[in-house]
Amino acid sequence: MSEKASRRFSLSPARLNILELMRLSRDVPLVTAERTMKLAPLAEARRRGSVKISWTMLFLKAFATVAARRPELRRAFMKYPYKHLYEHPISIGTVIVERECEGERFPLNFRYRKPDRQSLVDLQMESTRCQTVPLEEDKSFRQMRTIGKLPQPLRRLAWAMGYHWSGSKRAHYYGTFGISSPASDGAGLTTIVSPLTCTLHYGMFDDDYRLPMRVTFDHRAIDGAPIARALAEMEQVLLSDMIAEIRQIPAASMAA
């Protein structure tokens, strides 16, 4: 039986954009904090709920709820025009979703403005849209494809301007925090590279619905103790506010 011939592939616009994202992340001094969350009561409420809310949307809203109370989670270290911290007035959560285009599967960023002020049903409907909308109809994808097709100097400039130009622009284009995890495919991320101040990533539930929740953070903008307190508060929000909201969702709420 003959071996298959080796092949070379040109980098797609999506892959070139990932290279630029990693380039922005390489100088960020990242540290990871972890808390084992005991979420059995939430898992039971979710199982009994009239609408199935994804874990990602629960974590998105819970962390944004904590960030509304803790402004340090909405800050970013800025280099220009001088070194300073910028604090955004609201949370913008960036969720990484794997999509497929022209035979290639790649991670695509979808941003959620003010997730703490949205209902879980609305967040879930938006999550479903992000996973199913034709990519040609999604503005973020069209922008990323356009940038990915630029010559390297212009592509690099576009990414850098969005990141370094101003704190408000960074929050708009990148978000104030991110969530990324392949847990639904059977694995968790123990480390992650990100240009954001805070990025949540988590592992797998054990039989008792304990989950390792991790936040990788930019140590220039925030320290470990505030992150530890934020994780503890996030667990409490999941076990109180999120359970209460799930129980109040009417059965017909997703019909529209």
Secondary structure, 3 states (H helix, E strand, C coil): CCCCCCCCCCCCHHHHHHHHHHHHHCCCCEEEEEEEEECHHHHHHHHHCCCCCCHHHHHHHHHHHHHHHCHHHHEEEECCCCCEEEECCCCEEEEEEEEEECCEEEEEEEEEECHHHCCHHHHHHHHHHHHHCCHHHCHHHHHHHHHHCCCHHHHHHHHHHHHHCCHHHHHHHHCCEEECCCHHHCCCCCCCCCCCCEEEEECCCCCCCEEEEEEEEECCCCCHHHHHHHHHHHHHHHHHHHHHHHHHCCCCCCCC
